[in-house]
Amino acid sequence: MFETVRQAMAWVHTGFGLVLGYVLMVVFFFGTLSVFDREIDRWAVPETRFAVQPMPSFDRVLAPVYQRLRPDPADLERVARRVAGELPDAASLPLVSLFAYTTHRDPVLLVGAEFGVPNAPLNPADDHLHVHGRAQVDPRSGTFLPDNRLQMGTDFFYPMHYSLHTSPAIIGYWVVGLAAMSMLAALVTGLVIHRRLLRELFTFRPHKRSQRSTLDLHNLTGVVALPFHFFFALTGLLIFAAIYLPVHDSLLRPLDRQHDVLEAARTGLPHEPAGVPAPLASVDAMVAQAQARWAQRGIPGEVGFLTIEHVGDRNGYVSVFRAGSDRVALVGEGIHFSASTGEILYEDPAPSAVHAVSEFLTGLHLQHFRHWLLRWLYVLGGLVGCVCIATGFIFFTEKRKRQWVHQAPRSLRWVDALAVTAVTGMVLAVLGMLVANRLLPAELPARAAWEERAFWCTWLCALLHAYVRSAALLRGAVSPAWREQCIGIAALAVLAVTLNWVTTGDHLWHTVTTGYWPVAGVDASLLAVAVIAFTAAVRLYGRGAEATSTAVEPVEMSRG
């Protein structure tokens, strides 16, 4: 079939890139946005635009919060279908466990809890009948933030990066995993195809015809960001390995449960409640003791994560984890206390060499660190990956335009339309979501759902527009959809910045002079996107005129 290994690798490279390139484009783009997901949250939810706060007092602020926290209605409905009889009133369900989480980039506090269900399960093997509740809290006062707000960065862009917002989410996990594996294959085959990597690293001819310059840019971005792409594809697969190979929850489930019991006995952290009520000692005193122990070890810091297991039980325990944002590795230095007495039960030891490598790789991928320059390098790497994939789409279409225009015109139009939708259309969808965020009434019920609908509707409109305008390909011209959607990007980006100013008063000059960089950074980035998109539209107009002058004769659609 193939005369040389290089030809075979070229076929694999093109096949994987074309089939799963659309998924990879989504993964790269939304992964790039997720680097500053919490900053995007501040822009999208003006009520959270205040200074970052440390973990508040549990005794004075958080304890009353958990008394007001209620189970999620959708979770209650799901559990109700799995138990015998009717569930008790939500307000009467007992707290089983709870948590509070914050980071160095979060002014708001995320709190959550598990509530016990007294009903017997319909399936005796169903051993997890808890219902969950969570809320965003103002740590200064303990008040709940409105539940109709969408934390756009953390609750939409970030999950899109690894789950594609599929239902059930497991489908998205597998699709993204398959795309990551295909990316590794594309990287390896790309190395075989492009044997003169050093030459291609310094070869970019922007003034050559479109096909040549596009290939140069594709090769250049692929070579420059090769280590970045390889690392993130590999670590992403490693992080989700338990989902792709769930032996601990299937073949080895009995051993997994036994391990939990043995681990509880080893650490002194009870695996099951005792069934004997007991009061909760001062959690603030435990936090102060944990911070003193960290200071003694030369790692002073704030609390990032706090949990209480077996709430109100004699076997209850409190776990206090340090916010490890001062290092790349995802570590917490947890200290665990008896909930009723406040004495230390267990202190997490230093990790083993294998565990330390795992923590470093996980932390490098998930980016919980404080290093801002490294974060911007992540953004640069992600954008370079997007450019690499986008130029691959364009080169594929341009190379086959004259062939497909006679053999499969409809296929040509759809390939180009999907490429436009995956590149410029996706940016339009994000901007449409941001504009909707500023236009929708603050008290609109299910406001978050309407913002999501704005995203999907804008993306669908971009697809329809790209297909309709792709008719120009049959004349050998460049689809004007690229240029027109770039103009749309520039217009929506400026509109989003303007609406933020009008609706909140936080114009760019104000946020810069007051030092509120999360909102200032988003606005400045949007304006930069507008400039880049408008410049691209001007360049594409010139390319379109050039292509039109050398266009082939039109063909009938019936030949597709």
Secondary structure, DSSP 8 states (H G I E B T S, - for coil): --SSHHHHHHHHHHHHHHHHHHHHHHHHHHHHHHTTHHHHHHHH-GGG-S-------IIIIIHHHHHH----HHHHHHHHTTBSS----GGGS-EEEEEEE--TT-SSEEEEEEE---S-BSSTT-----EEEEEEE-TTT--B--TT---IIIIIIHHHHHHTT-SSHHHHHHHHHHHHHHHHHHHHHHHHH---HHHHHT---TTS-HHHHHHHHHHHHHHHTHHHHHHHHHHHHHHTHHHHS-GGGTTTHHHHHHHHHHHHHHHT--SS--S-B-----HHHHHHHHHHHHHHTT----EEEEEEESTTBTT-EEEEEE--TTSSS-----EEEETTT--EEEE-----HHHHHHHHHHHHHHT-S--HHHHHHHHHHHHHHHHHHHHHHHHHHHHHHHHHHHH-HHHHHHHHHHHHIIIIIHHHHHHHHHHHHHHS-TT-TTHHHHHHHHHHHHHHHHHHHHHHHGGGGGGT---HHHHHHHHHHHHHHHHHHHHHHHHH---HHHHHHTT-HHHHHHHHHHHHHHHHHHHHHHHHHHHHHHHHHT------GGG-
